[in-house]
Amino acid sequence: MSSSAPSRSRFKPRARLERAVSAWARSRQGEDHAPLTLQSRRIYILPTRAGLVASLLLFVMFLAGLNYQNSLALLLCFQLVGFALVTMYECHGSLNGLTISSAHVESAFAHGYGELQVGFYNAGATMRRSLRVRATDVAPKYFEVAPHSACLVSVRYLALSRGRQRIDRLQISCDAPLGLFRAWTWLHLPLEALIYPAPIRLRPLPPAVGLPQPSERERRLSGDEEWAWLRPYRDSDPLRRVAWKAYARGAPLMVAHYDAPAGAQRVLGLDTLHDLPLERALSQIADWVLECERRGESYALDLRQRAVAAGHGLAQRRHCLEALALYEA
């Protein structure tokens, strides 16, 4: 216990400093809205570790030149200092004038990673290299923008708990051309993501309803089963399930999967999961939604407070997952 306490206290001042700097930058810059062109007043720049080491070496070179009265050493020192100042100007200019043309966040599952799309436009005549953009607590995404052109960059963000999640800020930085300086800025865009419950497989799919459920023997004799999809053949599959017509046309061995009769549907609801905690029940229903979509089946959602009519497809999947994400949120 004593070994973990210093480690936690060691990072508390840094976390407090980051929160204070973030609050100061937000109050100074205000809320951002795309399209937005970065101006010099909101771009910050500091030397990197390599830049600090180079500054120390130049200072030692300067002292040595003064001590030994070596004019060539002083000339070389001044030239290197001028070169470093030019790189600082170039690093700052890589962000100055860059336009953020668009920003869109996509939904994600809880405790995973989602994506947001950020559009950039370079109105200048020079290539902007070694640019990085990242959300909080996520590795940066490197990109570059050619002169008079635009690009779309996918940035990951960390999805937390189910519900609506605000993407507090994005950081854009650059250390070109030599990594001696690092320029950065923060973007406070109105980005809000919808976080779906993380799918968990706890129970099998509920039976289909809408038509009488015949026995397995009756289904085999009547042929009322509905063909659903093909999957690769496994050794345990019966040979009567093999799609021989597709195999004769040169396809690999595939097995036809039959599911509920035509016209039947599955109702995904909380009533059958009353013994589970709410969050785990919602996660199980999210897994059922994905499974029904994978099978191509029709399904409906019943959450007591909200219901989604039967259907299938991307729109049905989105409506059901949104209902699960916002349930009692």
Secondary structure, 3 states (H helix, E strand, C coil): CCCHHHHHHHHHHHHHHHHHHHHHHHHHHCCCCCCEECCHHHCEEEECHHHHHHHHHHHHHHHHHHHHCCHHHHHHHHHHHHHHHHHHHHHHHHHCCCEEEEEEECCEECCCEEEEEEEEEECCCCCEEEEEEEECCCCCEEEEECCCEEEEEEEEEECCCCEEEEECCEEEEECCCCCCEEEEEEECCCEEEEEECCCCCCCCCCCCECCCCCCHHHHHHHCCCEEEEEEECCCCCCHHHECHHHHHCCCCCEEEEEECCCCCEEEEECHHHCCCCHHHHHHHHHHHHHHHHHHCCCEEEECCCCEEEEECCHHHHHHHHHHHHCCCC
